[in-house]
Amino acid sequence: MRIALVSSRTGRTARGTAVTGLARALVGSGHDAVVYTRKDAAHLAERERTEDGYEVVRVALGQARPMSEDAAWSYTNELARFLDRDWHESPPDIAHTHGTMAGLAALLATREQKVPVVHTHDEPDPERERVERLVCRHAGRVVATSNDQVTGLCRIGVPRSRITVVPAGVDDREITGTTERRPGLVSLLGIGELRSGHGFDTVVAAMADVRDARLVIAAPVETLDRKTSQEANRLRQLAVQLGVGDRVSVVGAATRADVIGLLRSADLMVTTPRQDPAGVFALEAMAHGLPVVASAVGALADAVVDGVTGRLVPPGDVPALALTLRELVANSTRREAFGIAGADRVRARYGWTRVVNDTVLVYRRAQFVHA
């Protein structure tokens, strides 16, 4: 099949990781994949074939610079018109959209063309919730990345028969199994976007009751925007106010090499967002053999098996998080057992081979319904 993957964002964001990883896996399975995304830097080619075999088409939507999701929304019609023109002569077999804006643009582009649309459900901000509901109701098939999403989709009127759960995949090419963990304080790591609802303030607050541990919070450089440095400073100030400033570090811009180095040097991953539709960073930590302490929301509630690969805690519950961290900081044997079980779980359920096979089955069903 020829698959068009449409996303307003790529790079090392959670969504971008899912899109580029899926494109590589599709090519590896014998399919043709084209990733459509916004051109966010002037030096980037408009079309290029990657070394992994898939094509990237960067659409000129506004100035070629990084742009927030809200700002990109004003170019939805332009993206739809571009897709309509690009698919006119040679339409894809499937359009697979990631993100509400991409889903709406693809539905507009395929009104006159017989191209089935598969949409991976997003967790939009409240202002876009009605649009996401509209996209999910009109897409041929909807992919949910967690069982929690299925419940939410059914609640907004999407038939359960059109929903399939396919989790995020993990790229194992960067995982060597080697560690660089240091003696002394137990090293806790949090990786994610410094945006509203990230939950890192909960982790910093818990550190006041967790001794013999240090915490590093890292924001991947591709997730940065104008508000990131302000949020990083707020977390640093909170750590100082709570008396843990000497044991809490906030890295405002972590490259991919930095992230891999942090994963290899950490003893435990902690991620407590109020929502997480993909759980990508937690899965990468598990693949590196790290136990994970996570809030019991979204994809995290599926990925982390409580008491087997890590621990689940209620989101925003500082005392519960502090108690859980204290127990694991004091018990290296349990941390090691959780880490081994987590790596096994990632290989069995979240490797790209299984994820792409499950995704292709969704494509086949969408084609059957659309015929």
Secondary structure as GFF3:
##gff-version 3
##sequence-region A 1 371
A	DSSP	beta_strand	2	7	.	.	.	ID=ss1
A	DSSP	alpha_helix	14	28	.	.	.	ID=ss2
A	DSSP	beta_strand	32	38	.	.	.	ID=ss3
A	DSSP	beta_strand	47	49	.	.	.	ID=ss4
A	DSSP	beta_strand	55	59	.	.	.	ID=ss5
A	DSSP	alpha_helix	69	72	.	.	.	ID=ss6
A	DSSP	three_ten_helix	73	75	.	.	.	ID=ss7
A	DSSP	alpha_helix	76	89	.	.	.	ID=ss8
A	DSSP	beta_strand	94	98	.	.	.	ID=ss9
A	DSSP	alpha_helix	100	109	.	.	.	ID=ss10
A	DSSP	beta_strand	117	120	.	.	.	ID=ss11
A	DSSP	three_ten_helix	126	128	.	.	.	ID=ss12
A	DSSP	alpha_helix	129	138	.	.	.	ID=ss13
A	DSSP	beta_strand	141	144	.	.	.	ID=ss14
A	DSSP	alpha_helix	147	155	.	.	.	ID=ss15
A	DSSP	three_ten_helix	160	162	.	.	.	ID=ss16
A	DSSP	beta_strand	163	165	.	.	.	ID=ss17
A	DSSP	three_ten_helix	172	174	.	.	.	ID=ss18
A	DSSP	beta_strand	186	191	.	.	.	ID=ss19
A	DSSP	alpha_helix	200	207	.	.	.	ID=ss20
A	DSSP	beta_strand	213	220	.	.	.	ID=ss21
A	DSSP	three_ten_helix	221	223	.	.	.	ID=ss22
A	DSSP	alpha_helix	228	241	.	.	.	ID=ss23
A	DSSP	beta_strand	248	254	.	.	.	ID=ss24
A	DSSP	alpha_helix	256	265	.	.	.	ID=ss25
A	DSSP	beta_strand	268	271	.	.	.	ID=ss26
A	DSSP	alpha_helix	280	287	.	.	.	ID=ss27
A	DSSP	beta_strand	292	295	.	.	.	ID=ss28
A	DSSP	alpha_helix	298	303	.	.	.	ID=ss29
A	DSSP	beta_strand	310	313	.	.	.	ID=ss30
A	DSSP	alpha_helix	318	329	.	.	.	ID=ss31
A	DSSP	alpha_helix	332	345	.	.	.	ID=ss32
A	DSSP	pi_helix	346	350	.	.	.	ID=ss33
A	DSSP	alpha_helix	352	370	.	.	.	ID=ss34
###
